[in-house]
Amino acid sequence: MCDKLIEALEQRAFMTEQDIMAIYKIKEKLLQERPRLTRQITLSEAFKNATEQRASTSAEGEPDN
């Protein structure tokens, strides 16, 4: 998707080669940062989170004695 947008910008007269190169540099930086920003949750973490969430919602539903 990003490449198509950059290609479209390349067709415009107001975009200089320097502008396009700056966009490519930004794209590369973002692609390098993506693994740091997105973290996959492990299966055990998913089960732990689901268990904790279920326990908290069932505790909220219990009547006070």
N, C-alpha and C positions, 0 to 999 in steps of 0.2 A: 504494500500500500504506500509506504513512504517513498519508495523508488518511483512510483507512478506520479506522485505529487512533485517530486524533484524534477522528473522529466518534463512535466507540464511547465514548471517554472523556467526550465532551460529554454523553452520555446518563446518566452516573453522577452520583448526587446529591452525592458527596463531592468532586467536581471543581468548583472555583469558576471563574468567568469569568476571573479573574486567572491561575489555573493554566493554563487553556487558552491564553490569550494568551502566556504564557511558553513554552509548548510550540511555538506557531506561530513565535515569535521564534527559538527554537533551530533549528527546521526551516529557516527562511530563512537563518540563519547557515551551516548545514551545506550548503545548496544553493549558497551563494555560494563556499564553500571547496572544493567538489568539483572544479572545474576546476584549482585549484592543486594539489590532492592527486593527481589522476589525470593522467598524462601519456601521450599516445599515442606509441607508438614508430613511427618512420618506417620505410618499407620498406628503406631502405639500412641503418639500424641493425639491423633484423631479420636481413638477410643477413649483416651483419658479425658479429653475435652467433652466428649459426648456423655461420658459417665458423670462427670462433675456437673454438667448442665442438667442432666436428668435428675441428679440428686438434689440440686438446688430448686428445681421446679416442683419436685414431689414434696420437698420440705415446706415450700410455700403453701402448698395445698392442704397441709395437715392442720386440723383445728387445734387451737390453744386449749390446754387443760387447766 
